[in-house]
Amino acid sequence: MRQSLAAIALATTVAAVTSVAIGAPQTAPAALKAAVDGSTRTPANKLRDRYRHPAETLAFFGVLPTDTVVELYPGGGWYTEILAPYLSARGTYYAAAPMPNGVKGLQTLIAKDAATYGKVKVAAFPAKPGEPTVPAGSADVVLTFRNVHNWRFGGADAAQTAFNAAFAMLKPGGTLGVVEHRLPEARDSALEEKSGYMKTSSVIGFAKKAGFEVAGQSEVNANPKDTADWPEGVWTLPPSLRLKDVDRAKYEAIGESDRMTIKFRKPA
């Protein structure tokens, strides 16, 4: 009986995932295209646009230049280079990450170009007592790019806490945008703890448990060449190329990972 119930639950989850409408490619507004094409972006980061599709991705998530936007775990600032200038005149951009190491990328950008990045607000995520936070119910959009697996590593699952926190940050009707390396649904879920890939059903499960609704999915960041079964997980592929020169040409020809792109909405 226990196995039968588990099978029914899995089938229901997969059906829910596959029934979500796949969004058509989005046309990016002129202001967003200008930010993506901006001269302040690092040339090496621009070279990755063909894999990360920033204009189309942000257009799909509906990010407006007047929005208050929170990016969780901005890392070295790949999206910061786009979002900071895009939001600087009329919006607000928060970089939210563990203090102090999680915002070192932002600090480097500010030191290099305070005029472009000096207005970025910093928040601790997760926050300890006394650290700056994103006010509850203040954000129009929360974004996270290729980070859910970081919260899922090694069985120490902090993913649900992260989704719950994102829900609290958002205004009613606000958007959570998630891009994540995609693990095929038929694979062993234990791979989520070490491969860097996540199942779409798992990501949707965390979001729904936090209170989100699925607003749509896009295949803008899909890569059918990625079979998600590499010897060093997702880091086998560019840009990490963890195997260095071993089969380098093969992995460069595959390109960066296959990624889900999901838009969630906090109910109004």
N, C-alpha and C positions, 0 to 999 in steps of 0.2 A: 504493500500500500504506500509506504514512504517513497519508494522509487517511482511509483505511478504519479504521486502528487508532485514530485520534483520534475518529472517529465512534462506534466501539464503546465507547471509554472514556467519552465524554460520555453515551451512552445508559445505560451501567451506572451512572454517578454519579447521573443523574436518576432512574433506577429505584430506586436506594437511598434517595434523598431521599423519593420519593413513597410508598415502602413503609413508612416509619416511622409507627407508630400515632400518631394525633392525640389528645392527652389531652382528657378531658372537663373542663369548668370545675370548678375546685377550690373547696371551701368553706373559707374562712379561719377558723382557730380564734379564739376570743374574744380572746385576748391580742394576736394580730396585728391584729384589727379595732380594738382599743383603741389600738394604736400608730398605725394609719392615721388614726384619728379624733382623735388627741391634740391638745390645745390648744397644744402647743409648736410645731406645724407652722406654716410660713408660709402665710397665707391664699391667696396667689397660687399656691403649690405645690399646695394642696388643689384648686384649680380645675382642675388638669390630671389629677386622678384618673380622670376619665371617659375619657381617652385612654391613661393609663399603667397603670390597673388594678392598683395596688400590692398590695392584699390578695390578689387572685386569683393574681397573678404569683408572689409569694413563697410562697403556699400550694402552687402547682404545683411550685416548686423544692424544697418540703419543708423550708423554713427553720424550725428550732425555736428557742425562746427559750434553750435550753441550748447551742446550737451556737457554735463558733468560726467566724465569718463574715468573709471578706475581700471588700471591694468594690474593684474595680480602677477607677481614674479616677473618683472620686466627684464631681468637678466642683464645682458650687456647693453640693452637699449635699442634692439633692432626696431621694434614698433614705436619706441619713444621718439626716434628720429622723425617719424611721420606724425604721430599724434600730438606731440608738443607744439609744433608750429601750426598744425591744423586747428587746434583748440585755443591757441594763445590769445586771439583777439576777443572772442565772445564766449568761449567755453572754459572748462576747468579740467585739468588732467592730473590725476593722482597716480603716482607710482607706489604700489603697495607690496612690501616684501619683508622678510625677516631682517631685523636690524642687527648690526650695521652692514653686514656683508651683502645683503640682497639689494642694496641701493648703490653699491660702488660703481656700477656701470653708469648710473645717472650722475653721480658726482663727477665722474670723468668727463661726461658730456657738458656739464655746467662749467667745469674748469676750462674746457676748450672753447665754449660758445655760450656765455651767460645770457646774451641777448636772445638766443633761441630757446634755451632750456631753463632760464632762471625763474620762470613763473610756475614750473612744475611743483606740485605739492607732494610731500612725502608722507606715507603712512606705514606703520608697522603692520605686517600681516604674516603670521598671527601676532597680536599685540600683547605685550607685557604691561603691567600697571605702570602708568606714567608715560608710556610711549604714545606718539600721535596716532590717531585712528581716522578712518573715514566715518563721518557722522551717519548714524542710522537713518535710512530713508532719504538720503541726499543724492544718490547717483541715478543718472538716466541709463547708463550702460556700464556693466562690468565685463571685462575681457580677460581671457587667459589663453595663451598660446603654447601648446605642447608642454603643459605642466601637470595635468591630472596624474600622469604616471609617477611624477615626483612625490605626490601625496600618497601613492599606493605602494611604494617600494617595501620589499622585505617583510610584508605582513603587518607592518605598522601603519595601518590605514588611517591617514588624516584627511582623506578625500571628502568624507561626509561633513566633517567640521568646516572644510573650506567652502563647500557648496552652501552650507547653512549660513556662513558669514557673508557670502556674496548676496544671498537672499536678503539679509538684514540691511546691507548697504543700499539696496535699490529702492527707488520710489515704487509705489504701486503702478503696474503697467510697464515697469522698467525691463531692460533686456540683459540677459547673460549670454555672451558669445563665447563659445568654446571651440578651439581647434586642437585636435589631439591625434597622435599616431594611432592607426586603426588596426586592431587585431581581429581577424576573421572570427565570426561568431561560433564556428564549430571547434575552435581550438580550446585547449585546456585553460581554464581561467587562472591557473597557477602561474601562467606565463606573464600575467599582468604584474606580478611582483618582481620581475627581473628583466623582461625583454624591452621595456620602454613603450610597449604597445598596450592599448586598452580596447576592450570591446565597446562598441557603440551602446549595447544594452546596459553595460555597467555604468557608463557615463550618464545615460538617461535615467538609470535607476537612482544614482546619487542626486541628480537634479530634482526628480519628482519627489523623492523623500524629503528634500529641503522645502518643497512647496511649489516648485516651478512647473509650468506647462511647456510642452514642446511647441515652438512656434514655426519651426521649419528646419530643413537640412539642405545643404548645398554640396555638390561634388566639385566645387571649384578647386579644392586642394587634393583631389584624388590622384593617385598614381597607380594604375593597374600593373605596372612592372614590379612593384614592391610586393613580394610574397610573404613578408613578415616572418621569415624563418631563418634569419641569418645567424652566423656563429657568435657574433658579439651583439646580438639584438639590433635595435634600430641604429645604434652607434656604428654599425658596420658600414652604413650608407653615408653619403655626404650629408652635412658638412664635416662630421666627425672623422670618418674613414679610420676607425680604430685599428684596423689591420694594416694600416700604412700602405706599403707598396704591394702587399699580397692581393692579387686580383683587383688592383686599383681601377684599371680600365673598365672592368666588368661593373663595379659598383658605381663608378661615375656615369656609366651609360644608363644605369637604372635611375639615377637621380635621387632626390630626397624622398622621404617616406610617403606612403599613402596616408592621407589624413581625413578624418571626419571633420565636418564643419557644421556645428549645430547652434541654432538660435533658440534660447529659452526665454520665457516671459514670466515675470512675477504677476500673478493675477491682480487686476485693478481692484 
